[in-house]
Amino acid sequence: MKITTRILPFIIFLFLSLPIWSEVSAIIVDLDGEVIISRNGIFLDESEIDYGTELFSHDILQTGLNGYVELSIQSPVSSDLSVKVLEGTTLFLEHTLKRQHPETSLTLHRGAVQTKAASLIQGASFNIKTDSSVMGIRGTTFTVTTSPDTAILVSCREGSVVCTTDGNESLIQPGKIYETNTMGQFRVNPIPPEEIDQYTINWKKARLDALANNGILSLEHYASLYLQMAPGFLESYAELTAKQDIFQKWETIIREGRTMSMGEATRDKIALSNGIIRLRSRLPVMEHIFYTLYDLTALLESSGKDTNELSDTANRTLMIYSKRQQEFVEKLTKARYYFKVFLEIDKQASGHSLMPSSDLMDDFLLDDTFFITPPAPGQSAGSSR
């Protein structure tokens, strides 16, 4: 079987509050190569994407394998915050109030980012999150690089960054790097700052080589996970799509800056809550599986690996994955848009209080880390959460 791939969007989702669509802004200050933006599930025309283009809540930004974007983010947490997004990266931003403190976060599904931030205001936080770890800055310049096998590498140029994996915190400053493996185990190694770039190159190559050597088994594993998880995700997605009239109504309300009565907002919230809860539990795992499969298929295709060893079920699954890849990424995008609208409905249903109206909104975007690891040779496929 020949595996085909398309340039995959890297995703920037900007979760905002008060009002949810306008509190935080991100402006493109530099870009190169292939860059695509999707807004509420609809891809913008190429002519609309350039220097100065503003990203709104839940916009999707794509870089190809030769793509690069630099963002200047205006956020309540810092007076100066910029992110350089490197090639082949998928991420989203969100801004929320947690325990009455502002928090801006960037969730990194794949790829690498370089972040620079001035000192944070008191009580505020800026975090970069992966499936397995959270990096909290203290006013710093640092880089986070991920591997398709879920490992991460963190290096710090200035200031300090607190890396947390499975509840264990490590303070990283210049001269140290932070690594996790596929099982979420971490270590801190001393590395002279002038050697970080070469170390990162060697680290990425070693991870990709190991993954390619074990590629067929990993591909079989993730194809099986895709087959298991996709139906549930699509079911939750369809349940909410069937209530498109509610989302369209609230999109207009939010765009025009209007408010609705608490009673009407509450009725719409109740109508959507069950579907949102189900989608909330499935979307992060589905995103991880989808983007990991994208990297795996591209890696094996470039390495010339023979996929004849795959089972018939895996082959059929990957054919479906390849055929529906663009359609699926649009659904993943739209799902995040549904969350965005629902958060505004919940806010108006609670009378515009600064705090969520129910436990449903606590850690709404699944801040807890999770692991879905490629199996080592000889292991059976499995996952853990």
Steps between C-alpha positions, in 0.01 A plus 500: 500500500626848415425752773423850376500812713392859464641808662341500843380806680671594819233631715485812709187523709463830692268447798388835628286632779315826578402503216629164389576612142697817568703501821821355353631571153782347296651684205719340232824701498701261283422201280657284234407194296154348500263657751125433512239638739160350573239707680207315656570202274524703176841551337590857410611597152876517458475872425361562851811362672797735530702714739263666743227237470323470833404167650176475690360250745535144371658598172704224343844578364683251280868478420627249249832322521663823382272729699584751771296759689586750772216628715482803725243421767326774696392331821408621849770276646801684350581828327726327248433145382615352169500149357699370205322198355728274301423268211261206538347625823146467634390705800223708647488793739244561770443773755293437811447612856596235752428569863459865396854512353561547124672214321611486139599154379636349183429131446757340273382188318807464278799691371695773680460856628738765629345731756611833644312678776557802718429473871147385577260711697443387856274196522505437124648202319608393153542129435594274213330163524563168330326166548740413780638822651436865583763773472430815701710806423639751745594767245735321265608388154466127445432234238273195516550226240278193468556170324230290330562234766373752765846575648586865565813710537506836681791745493525844661702796369408761760315505830343177617218261420327254734436164332239274655451134408268273697496754784879525527648848450847583367646849469689543172744786450770568238748212502237231556261311274187308591401179322210257525471162331198319357397376844499850650819440697718811520857601562700822529843512335770770512570633149715809427281765332723508191436127444120509523433541128712200402360296788146573378589392144652175628204439733244542221696270268535231766126509578403481132748222427368293790142560391578404139667178612189414698269670251288209382411398854423860597290552188304184575449623856371844405286366217332279759448799733356703213256221422396484867468874569378657174140369517446646849645835400291514182187408696559786748581738216182407311290546815616862529489567126131407507452806726673734259218753532599566863867549411416730208273709721771542763768570243297804394437600862870486584609677182259786567591519868143440614377323812203271543282439800632252754193287435561467126872444550425230756259322265762493224766386743283209615430406137873478423651377828479123450657515156770742616590277794533196275704690243719647774606153611575378147650792312850528659566128455368510143721798419805317633426186299424694181815715505725212604370295207573792272864511614539123491364461147719783372807360678456149363430627151816713497710215639373257232376248756299212355152498652410154372554369853195691621187300572207523261303688764778757545535543124127561457498741795791700359336517159193653666722732706682624189182544296319694775798686642394852396139437598610371839726794580210732419286312751772527766511871432125540517491308828725758664272770359206331672688524829565870442133580449392281791732682740330830413156343545606373842630844595171668410301224669690576822427871483845601368674408823877471482486143616349196324140426586548128563753224548456427130724798423775409746812406301268507199765425239644199679813649654602163640775333301466158343710241321429298188834346422630307200573140604859380520595197289324196639237699688132472420309810403346687789443842641467664836331812613 
